[in-house]
Amino acid sequence: MVRYGNVIGSRGSVIPFFLERRHTGVLPITDPAMTRFNISLQEGVDRVRWALNNARGERFVPKLPSYRITDVAKAIGHHQ
C-alpha cells in the first residue's frame, strides 16, 4: 500500500478548486488549521511502481512537503 498526498492539479487538489472560485471572492475553508501534502503525478506513479517491485506487504507513507490551506487561499486570492 502506498499512501501519499494530493496530486498537484488533479481533480482532488484544492488548487484547481480555489482557482475556479476565486472570482467569487470567497474561497471556502472548512478548517483554517488544515494542511495539505503535495506530490506531482510523476512522483506518485514512481512511488507506486517502486512499491509494486519492492514491497512485501508494507505500507509506504513518504515524507512530503506540506502547506497551510490558508496560505494557498491567500496566494490564489491575491492573484486575481
Phi and psi restraints in degrees (value plus and minus 20) as a CYANA .aco file:
   2 VAL   PHI    -139.0   -99.0
   2 VAL   PSI     107.9   147.9
   3 ARG   PHI    -139.8   -99.8
   3 ARG   PSI     110.1   150.1
   4 TYR   PHI    -166.7  -126.7
   4 TYR   PSI    -197.7  -157.7
   5 GLY   PHI    -103.1   -63.1
   5 GLY   PSI    -176.4  -136.4
   6 ASN   PHI     -93.8   -53.8
   6 ASN   PSI     113.7   153.7
   7 VAL   PHI     -99.1   -59.1
   7 VAL   PSI     100.3   140.3
   8 ILE   PHI     -77.8   -37.8
   8 ILE   PSI     105.9   145.9
   9 GLY   PHI      64.5   104.5
   9 GLY   PSI     -22.0    18.0
  10 SER   PHI     -98.1   -58.1
  10 SER   PSI     152.6   192.6
  11 ARG   PHI     -81.3   -41.3
  11 ARG   PSI     -47.3    -7.3
  12 GLY   PHI    -107.2   -67.2
  12 GLY   PSI     -23.2    16.8
  13 SER   PHI    -100.4   -60.4
  13 SER   PSI     122.4   162.4
  14 VAL   PHI     -93.1   -53.1
  14 VAL   PSI     -43.0    -3.0
  15 ILE   PHI     -83.0   -43.0
  15 ILE   PSI     -73.7   -33.7
  16 PRO   PHI     -81.2   -41.2
  16 PRO   PSI     -54.4   -14.4
  17 PHE   PHI     -80.0   -40.0
  17 PHE   PSI     -69.1   -29.1
  18 PHE   PHI     -86.0   -46.0
  18 PHE   PSI     -60.2   -20.2
  19 LEU   PHI     -81.0   -41.0
  19 LEU   PSI     -57.9   -17.9
  20 GLU   PHI     -86.9   -46.9
  20 GLU   PSI     -49.2    -9.2
  21 ARG   PHI    -125.0   -85.0
  21 ARG   PSI     -23.2    16.8
  22 ARG   PHI     -83.4   -43.4
  22 ARG   PSI     -47.3    -7.3
  23 HIS   PHI     -85.5   -45.5
  23 HIS   PSI     -39.8     0.2
  24 THR   PHI     -98.3   -58.3
  24 THR   PSI     -39.1     0.9
  25 GLY   PHI      65.0   105.0
  25 GLY   PSI     -21.1    18.9
  26 VAL   PHI    -149.4  -109.4
  26 VAL   PSI     101.1   141.1
  27 LEU   PHI    -130.6   -90.6
  27 LEU   PSI      87.4   127.4
  28 PRO   PHI     -86.6   -46.6
  28 PRO   PSI     107.3   147.3
  29 ILE   PHI    -146.2  -106.2
  29 ILE   PSI     101.1   141.1
  30 THR   PHI     -90.8   -50.8
  30 THR   PSI     -63.5   -23.5
  31 ASP   PHI    -161.7  -121.7
  31 ASP   PSI      94.8   134.8
  32 PRO   PHI     -81.2   -41.2
  32 PRO   PSI     -38.5     1.5
  33 ALA   PHI    -104.9   -64.9
  33 ALA   PSI     -22.6    17.4
  34 MET   PHI     -87.4   -47.4
  34 MET   PSI     123.3   163.3
  35 THR   PHI    -141.1  -101.1
  35 THR   PSI     143.0   183.0
  36 ARG   PHI    -149.8  -109.8
  36 ARG   PSI     127.2   167.2
  37 PHE   PHI    -132.4   -92.4
  37 PHE   PSI     113.9   153.9
  38 ASN   PHI    -134.4   -94.4
  38 ASN   PSI     128.6   168.6
  39 ILE   PHI    -168.7  -128.7
  39 ILE   PSI     124.5   164.5
  40 SER   PHI     -98.7   -58.7
  40 SER   PSI     141.2   181.2
  41 LEU   PHI     -78.3   -38.3
  41 LEU   PSI     -64.4   -24.4
  42 GLN   PHI     -83.9   -43.9
  42 GLN   PSI     -59.6   -19.6
  43 GLU   PHI     -82.0   -42.0
  43 GLU   PSI     -61.1   -21.1
  44 GLY   PHI     -82.7   -42.7
  44 GLY   PSI     -65.7   -25.7
  45 VAL   PHI     -81.9   -41.9
  45 VAL   PSI     -64.3   -24.3
  46 ASP   PHI     -81.7   -41.7
  46 ASP   PSI     -60.7   -20.7
  47 ARG   PHI     -87.5   -47.5
  47 ARG   PSI     -60.7   -20.7
  48 VAL   PHI     -85.2   -45.2
  48 VAL   PSI     -63.9   -23.9
  49 ARG   PHI     -80.9   -40.9
  49 ARG   PSI     -63.3   -23.3
  50 TRP   PHI     -80.7   -40.7
  50 TRP   PSI     -64.9   -24.9
  51 ALA   PHI     -83.8   -43.8
  51 ALA   PSI     -60.5   -20.5
  52 LEU   PHI     -80.8   -40.8
  52 LEU   PSI     -55.6   -15.6
  53 ASN   PHI    -105.5   -65.5
  53 ASN   PSI     -41.5    -1.5
  54 ASN   PHI    -142.4  -102.4
  54 ASN   PSI     -40.4    -0.4
  55 ALA   PHI     -96.7   -56.7
  55 ALA   PSI     128.6   168.6
  56 ARG   PHI    -152.2  -112.2
  56 ARG   PSI      28.1    68.1
  57 GLY   PHI      80.6   120.6
  57 GLY   PSI     -20.1    19.9
  58 GLU   PHI     -96.8   -56.8
  58 GLU   PSI     148.0   188.0
  59 ARG   PHI    -130.9   -90.9
  59 ARG   PSI     112.0   152.0
  60 PHE   PHI    -130.9   -90.9
  60 PHE   PSI     100.3   140.3
  61 VAL   PHI    -148.4  -108.4
  61 VAL   PSI      78.5   118.5
  62 PRO   PHI     -94.8   -54.8
  62 PRO   PSI     137.1   177.1
  63 LYS   PHI     -99.1   -59.1
  63 LYS   PSI     105.1   145.1
  64 LEU   PHI    -146.5  -106.5
  64 LEU   PSI     133.4   173.4
  65 PRO   PHI     -85.4   -45.4
  65 PRO   PSI     127.1   167.1
  66 SER   PHI    -151.0  -111.0
  66 SER   PSI     145.7   185.7
  67 TYR   PHI    -166.9  -126.9
  67 TYR   PSI     137.0   177.0
  68 ARG   PHI    -101.1   -61.1
  68 ARG   PSI     118.9   158.9
  69 ILE   PHI     -80.8   -40.8
  69 ILE   PSI     -53.4   -13.4
  70 THR   PHI     -88.4   -48.4
  70 THR   PSI     -52.1   -12.1
  71 ASP   PHI     -86.2   -46.2
  71 ASP   PSI     -61.0   -21.0
  72 VAL   PHI     -86.9   -46.9
  72 VAL   PSI     -62.2   -22.2
  73 ALA   PHI     -81.3   -41.3
  73 ALA   PSI     -62.6   -22.6
  74 LYS   PHI     -84.3   -44.3
  74 LYS   PSI     -64.4   -24.4
  75 ALA   PHI     -82.4   -42.4
  75 ALA   PSI     -64.3   -24.3
  76 ILE   PHI     -92.1   -52.1
  76 ILE   PSI     -60.2   -20.2
  77 GLY   PHI     -85.9   -45.9
  77 GLY   PSI     -49.7    -9.7
  78 HIS   PHI    -103.8   -63.8
  78 HIS   PSI     -27.4    12.6
  79 HIS   PHI    -132.1   -92.1
  79 HIS   PSI      29.4    69.4
